[in-house]
């Protein structure tokens, strides 16, 4: 009999691609998802859809990860678990505090409470690059700076962090050995998910793995969710003839990784013997400025005349630079990003052209401003 994998939150963007990948590898796949409106919508365009968007071979169960009875039912006959169920969004987490802590941390606690009674072979949890805070930097004298903390920027000051001598520092790839610097409620909750998994799994005879994901993109993202990945947010704006809205000066650097490569990483983390007890970065190994990415997407969508709107404002909890060092997952699990960024953008643009999107970015910005979370 094929092994069975439960994916919590598996009806979302990453979960659907991972389901397809695991089916190709011969697994039976079960999904537990509560289908929240912010992600899946209410029948209108621009969202990821519901259970009907999953591959037909997937067994779907509706339920909240905080509901112990629903989780217990979902775990029956399961061999391995991928834990994706989470509220996602740095900005929103800074005011929807109870909701983020409840879903992300209490939900993980409920999952493990049930796993104590029905243990599985391995649990892989989706963590986030946000737990690093600022990434690793090179100082002007050639040293490295690990504990970079951004202070409130005064008008006219540079956006990039400065070293102790007041010299600008250069971002360099961030390895898993960098100590966490938790700058948002979202980052706090993702780190808690990691630690619960890596602490409780071995205590009860299971194997735990945590994947720290960078910025995933690809067809199927929730275009009408203003707290989803930045490429989906930009795409929704461009589709509606509006400029992508970029905070700060647009020169902040990020790693964008195709969702199919993310699915590959999860499959390897589920299967590879070396993964047990480990933490891995998952990215593409390439970094770009946010402004450059907005311009490339506009070109791919045939909207190159629409220039990004650079706000010059900062959101509380945001980081300046964080670049993925993916050497560990390459060496230990054989992970190799396969999707070219230009091809991935063209694919995303073709998919977006067939969608509808409700642009809620301005609404989300007003919410943050009203709460004093934008300066």
Phi, psi and omega per residue, in radians:
X1 nan 2.456 3.081
X2 -1.181 2.626 3.055
X3 -1.218 2.682 -3.139
X4 -1.908 2.361 3.125
X5 -2.073 2.280 2.987
X6 -1.706 2.276 3.035
X7 -1.987 1.921 3.041
X8 -1.340 2.452 -3.065
X9 1.144 0.450 -2.973
X10 -1.395 -0.067 3.100
X11 -1.547 0.014 3.126
X12 -1.463 -2.977 -3.034
X13 -0.997 -0.985 -3.118
X14 -1.231 -0.695 -3.097
X15 -1.040 -0.666 -3.126
X16 -1.184 -0.732 3.112
X17 -1.204 -0.663 3.109
X18 -1.168 -0.683 3.086
X19 -0.977 -0.818 3.135
X20 -1.080 -0.711 3.131
X21 -1.126 -0.753 -3.115
X22 -1.238 -0.597 3.054
X23 -1.099 -0.707 3.108
X24 -1.097 -0.512 -3.139
X25 -1.516 0.047 3.018
X26 1.627 0.173 3.120
X27 -1.446 2.708 2.825
X28 -1.511 2.309 -3.057
X29 -2.054 2.251 3.025
X30 -2.079 2.439 -3.129
X31 -2.098 2.341 2.970
X32 -1.990 2.147 -3.094
X33 -2.683 2.462 3.134
X34 -1.616 -0.085 3.046
X35 0.943 0.978 -3.115
X36 -1.163 2.587 -3.008
X37 -1.142 -0.644 -3.096
X38 -1.012 -0.580 -3.126
X39 -1.643 -0.823 -2.956
X40 -1.728 -0.225 3.082
X41 1.401 -3.065 -3.127
X42 -2.254 0.675 -3.131
X43 1.711 -0.107 3.121
X44 -1.644 2.980 -3.063
X45 -1.312 2.947 2.993
X46 1.521 0.085 3.108
X47 -2.028 3.123 -3.022
X48 -1.433 -0.134 -3.054
X49 1.448 -3.131 -3.118
X50 -1.890 -2.522 -3.094
X51 -1.087 -0.447 -3.110
X52 -1.159 -0.292 3.119
X53 -1.435 -0.170 3.109
X54 -1.343 2.710 3.001
X55 -0.968 2.490 -3.041
X56 -1.076 -0.398 -3.125
X57 -1.346 -0.184 -3.104
X58 -1.334 2.376 3.032
X59 -1.520 2.091 -3.088
X60 -1.852 2.352 3.001
X61 -2.218 2.213 3.097
X62 -1.430 2.308 3.116
X63 2.999 2.708 -3.131
X64 -1.605 2.390 -3.118
X65 -1.136 -0.271 3.083
X66 -1.496 -0.078 3.139
X67 -1.651 1.847 -3.067
X68 -1.028 -0.660 -3.139
X69 -1.161 -0.725 3.122
X70 -1.124 -0.708 3.138
X71 -1.177 -0.718 3.132
X72 -1.058 -0.746 3.103
X73 -1.095 -0.729 -3.088
X74 -1.180 -0.455 -3.094
X75 -1.462 -0.182 -3.082
X76 -1.103 2.146 3.103
X77 1.358 0.220 -3.081
X78 -1.613 2.451 3.134
X79 -1.767 -0.591 -3.096
X80 -2.500 2.686 -3.100
X81 -2.251 2.386 2.904
X82 -1.977 2.117 -3.063
X83 -1.776 1.720 3.110
X84 -1.833 -0.312 -3.010
X85 -1.020 2.081 -3.106
X86 -2.983 2.657 2.875
X87 -1.417 2.407 -3.014
X88 -2.207 2.213 3.062
X89 2.610 2.003 -3.123
X90 -1.106 -0.894 -3.073
X91 -1.079 -0.844 -3.106
X92 -1.139 -0.569 -3.118
X93 -1.102 -0.390 -3.076
X94 -1.356 -0.192 3.020
X95 -2.189 -0.460 3.064
X96 -1.597 0.995 -2.947
X97 -1.149 -0.865 -3.095
X98 -1.053 -0.730 -3.118
X99 -1.101 -0.801 -3.107
X100 -1.164 -0.767 -3.139
X101 -1.168 -0.676 -3.131
X102 -1.101 -0.920 -3.077
X103 -1.217 -0.862 -3.000
X104 -1.294 -0.846 -3.039
X105 -1.601 -0.843 3.083
X106 -1.140 -0.644 3.104
X107 -1.072 -0.717 3.098
X108 -1.170 -0.664 3.108
X109 -1.113 -0.732 3.103
X110 -1.104 -0.751 3.114
X111 -0.993 -0.832 -3.105
X112 -1.275 -0.499 3.042
X113 -1.044 -0.677 3.112
X114 -1.341 -0.594 3.116
X115 -1.167 -0.472 3.071
X116 -1.053 -0.636 3.140
X117 -1.470 -0.448 -3.096
X118 -2.393 1.224 -3.054
X119 -1.127 2.675 3.122
X120 -2.111 3.102 -3.129
X121 -1.249 -0.802 -3.021
X122 -2.615 2.508 3.053
X123 -2.148 2.182 3.088
X124 -1.972 2.132 -3.092
X125 -1.881 2.484 3.070
X126 -1.480 1.919 3.023
X127 -1.759 -2.834 -3.010
X128 -2.589 2.604 3.019
X129 -1.077 -0.306 -3.111
X130 -1.096 -0.350 -3.101
X131 -1.201 -0.321 3.127
X132 -1.329 -0.337 -2.914
X133 1.118 -2.360 3.028
X134 -1.127 2.516 3.111
X135 -1.316 -2.941 -3.137
X136 -1.396 2.515 -3.118
X137 -2.232 2.662 2.990
X138 -1.792 2.232 3.139
X139 -1.455 2.954 -3.086
X140 -1.095 -0.493 -3.130
X141 -1.584 0.142 3.060
X142 1.643 -0.040 3.084
X143 -1.409 3.109 3.072
X144 -1.985 2.565 3.107
X145 -2.104 2.049 -3.066
X146 -1.726 -0.625 -3.042
X147 -1.832 1.197 3.125
X148 -1.570 2.130 3.138
X149 -2.051 2.208 3.138
X150 -1.414 2.280 3.019
X151 -1.779 2.952 -3.131
X152 -1.046 2.171 -3.080
X153 -1.399 2.346 3.063
X154 -1.601 2.654 3.135
X155 -0.944 2.336 3.113
X156 1.580 -0.240 3.122
X157 -1.400 2.685 3.107
X158 -1.168 2.673 3.089
X159 -1.334 -0.571 -3.073
X160 -1.309 2.563 3.106
X161 -1.110 2.626 3.109
X162 -1.989 2.662 3.104
X163 -1.433 -3.056 -3.060
X164 -1.088 -0.410 3.123
X165 -1.612 0.096 3.136
X166 1.411 0.238 3.138
X167 -1.625 2.508 3.133
X168 -1.139 2.507 3.115
X169 -1.828 2.687 -3.096
X170 -1.903 2.264 3.120
X171 -1.223 2.440 3.081
X172 -2.272 2.848 -3.087
X173 -0.982 2.428 -3.060
X174 -1.757 2.056 3.123
X175 -1.519 2.958 -3.128
X176 -1.137 -0.311 -3.119
X177 -1.336 -0.221 3.114
X178 -1.127 2.362 3.132
X179 -1.189 2.492 3.107
X180 -1.095 2.601 3.008
X181 -2.420 1.677 -2.892
X182 -1.509 1.835 -2.968
X183 -1.783 -0.017 -3.128
X184 -2.597 2.840 3.068
X185 -1.064 -0.696 3.112
X186 -1.011 -0.818 3.136
X187 -1.070 -0.735 3.095
X188 -0.999 -0.794 -3.081
X189 -1.222 -0.624 3.121
X190 -1.193 -0.653 3.110
X191 -1.163 -0.665 3.084
X192 -1.102 -0.706 3.077
X193 -1.032 -0.763 3.085
X194 -0.992 -0.927 -3.026
X195 -1.174 -0.657 3.074
X196 -1.048 -0.760 -3.117
X197 -1.148 -0.832 -3.052
X198 -1.342 -0.300 3.086
X199 -1.565 -0.834 -3.009
X200 -1.436 -0.599 -3.097
X201 -0.987 -0.963 -3.109
X202 -1.192 -0.433 3.124
X203 -1.115 -0.432 -3.098
X204 -2.077 0.497 3.012
X205 1.357 0.294 3.116
X206 -1.912 2.946 3.051
X207 -1.888 2.367 3.118
X208 -2.015 2.498 3.089
X209 -2.433 2.456 3.074
X210 -2.127 2.291 3.082
X211 -1.935 2.116 3.102
X212 -1.609 1.840 -3.015
X213 -1.519 2.412 2.953
X214 -1.541 -2.734 -2.973
X215 -1.404 1.739 -3.133
X216 -1.363 2.483 3.099
X217 -2.532 2.894 3.109
X218 2.544 3.067 3.133
X219 -1.122 2.477 3.095
X220 1.802 0.040 3.100
X221 -1.259 2.766 -3.120
X222 -1.416 1.653 -3.025
X223 -1.174 -0.455 -3.098
X224 -1.637 0.087 3.102
X225 -1.677 1.917 -3.058
X226 -1.297 0.015 3.124
X227 -1.994 0.264 3.125
X228 -1.523 -2.863 -3.122
X229 -1.074 2.602 -3.008
X230 -1.107 -0.598 3.129
X231 -1.151 -0.648 3.089
X232 -1.170 -0.667 3.111
X233 -1.136 -0.789 3.089
X234 -1.060 -0.748 -3.115
X235 -1.075 -0.721 3.132
X236 -1.099 -0.724 3.111
X237 -1.110 -0.852 -3.110
X238 -1.106 -0.683 3.127
X239 -1.055 -0.554 3.131
X240 -1.658 0.243 3.091
X241 1.291 0.325 -3.112
X242 -1.901 2.640 -3.133
X243 -1.301 2.479 2.993
X244 -1.013 2.365 -3.117
X245 -1.711 2.112 -3.063
X246 -2.078 2.221 3.081
X247 -1.384 2.894 -3.104
X248 1.014 -2.346 -3.095
X249 -1.914 0.051 3.108
X250 1.465 -0.023 -3.093
X251 -1.662 0.067 3.071
X252 -1.152 2.460 -2.994
X253 -1.852 2.432 -3.122
X254 -2.450 2.812 3.053
X255 -1.872 2.157 3.131
X256 -1.893 2.153 -3.040
X257 -2.099 2.311 -3.112
X258 -1.165 2.504 -3.080
X259 -1.061 -0.511 3.093
X260 -1.194 -0.570 3.055
X261 -1.249 -0.590 3.046
X262 -1.108 -0.754 3.109
X263 -1.072 -0.699 3.085
X264 -1.031 -0.766 -3.119
X265 -1.100 -0.718 3.118
X266 -1.138 -0.720 3.133
X267 -1.095 -0.750 3.102
X268 -1.114 -0.712 3.138
X269 -1.151 -0.518 3.088
X270 -1.258 -0.561 -2.924
X271 -1.846 -0.637 -2.913
X272 -1.280 2.266 3.139
X273 -1.014 -0.577 -3.074
X274 -1.237 -0.261 -3.023
X275 -1.329 -0.377 -3.039
X276 -0.963 2.189 3.087
X277 1.395 0.129 -3.011
X278 -1.862 2.840 3.030
X279 -2.086 2.362 -3.108
X280 -2.343 2.429 2.917
X281 -1.324 2.478 3.069
X282 -2.241 1.901 3.104
X283 -2.597 -2.875 3.122
X284 -1.722 -0.309 -3.044
X285 1.476 0.092 3.100
X286 -2.184 2.557 3.121
X287 -2.234 2.626 -3.127
X288 -2.511 2.766 3.047
X289 -1.325 2.699 3.128
X290 -1.136 -0.641 3.106
X291 -1.095 -0.786 3.131
X292 -1.035 -0.746 -3.124
X293 -1.119 -0.717 3.110
X294 -1.080 -0.724 3.142
X295 -1.199 -0.713 3.114
X296 -1.118 -0.702 3.120
X297 -1.162 -0.724 3.100
X298 -1.033 -0.717 3.115
X299 -1.142 -0.757 -3.141
X300 -1.105 -0.549 -3.135
X301 -1.571 0.052 -3.109
X302 1.247 0.454 -3.123
X303 -2.115 0.624 -3.040
X304 -1.107 -0.336 3.113
X305 -1.235 -0.280 -3.123
X306 -1.597 1.855 3.133
X307 -1.426 2.558 3.107
X308 -1.081 2.614 3.004
X309 -1.651 1.946 -3.134
X310 -1.674 1.989 -2.939
X311 -1.366 -0.470 -3.037
X312 1.245 0.185 3.112
X313 -1.911 2.726 3.105
X314 -2.030 2.515 3.046
X315 -1.691 2.350 3.078
X316 -1.058 2.272 -3.141
X317 1.719 -0.263 3.113
X318 -1.306 2.704 3.060
X319 -1.928 2.847 -3.133
X320 -1.465 -1.056 -3.109
X321 -2.340 2.482 2.938
X322 -2.725 1.995 -3.051
X323 -1.994 2.355 -3.040
X324 -1.388 2.260 2.872
X325 -1.681 1.918 -3.080
X326 -1.837 0.352 -3.128
X327 -1.065 -0.677 -3.073
X328 -1.145 -0.824 -3.111
X329 -1.227 -0.503 3.035
X330 -1.132 -0.876 -3.056
X331 -1.185 -0.814 -2.955
X332 -1.513 -0.582 -3.079
X333 -1.980 -0.143 -3.114
X334 1.344 0.364 3.109
X335 -1.166 2.378 3.109
X336 -2.531 1.914 3.097
X337 -1.000 2.277 -3.041
X338 -1.887 -0.364 -2.990
X339 -1.631 2.105 3.069
X340 -1.188 2.423 -3.051
X341 -1.123 -0.761 -3.137
X342 -1.086 -0.753 3.097
X343 -1.139 -0.684 3.115
X344 -1.110 -0.688 3.099
X345 -1.150 -0.707 3.112
X346 -1.088 -0.729 3.101
X347 -1.099 -0.780 3.122
X348 -1.081 -0.771 -3.123
X349 -1.086 -0.710 3.125
X350 -1.125 -0.677 3.119
X351 -1.198 -0.762 -3.111
X352 -1.075 -0.625 -3.112
X353 -1.047 -0.388 -3.128
X354 -1.711 0.089 -3.066
X355 -1.869 2.964 2.902
X356 -1.994 2.558 3.128
X357 -2.460 2.311 3.023
X358 -1.600 2.061 -3.059
X359 -1.417 1.871 -3.123
X360 -1.944 0.259 -3.063
X361 -1.144 -0.798 -3.132
X362 -1.089 -0.676 3.106
X363 -1.081 -0.776 3.126
X364 -1.135 -0.680 3.121
X365 -1.112 -0.739 3.113
X366 -1.070 -0.678 3.124
X367 -1.064 -0.807 3.134
X368 -1.141 -0.726 3.141
X369 -1.125 -0.718 -3.128
X370 -1.079 -0.502 -3.120
X371 -1.682 0.141 3.097
X372 1.246 0.440 -3.087
X373 -1.732 0.076 3.061
X374 -2.203 2.309 -3.132
X375 -2.348 nan nan
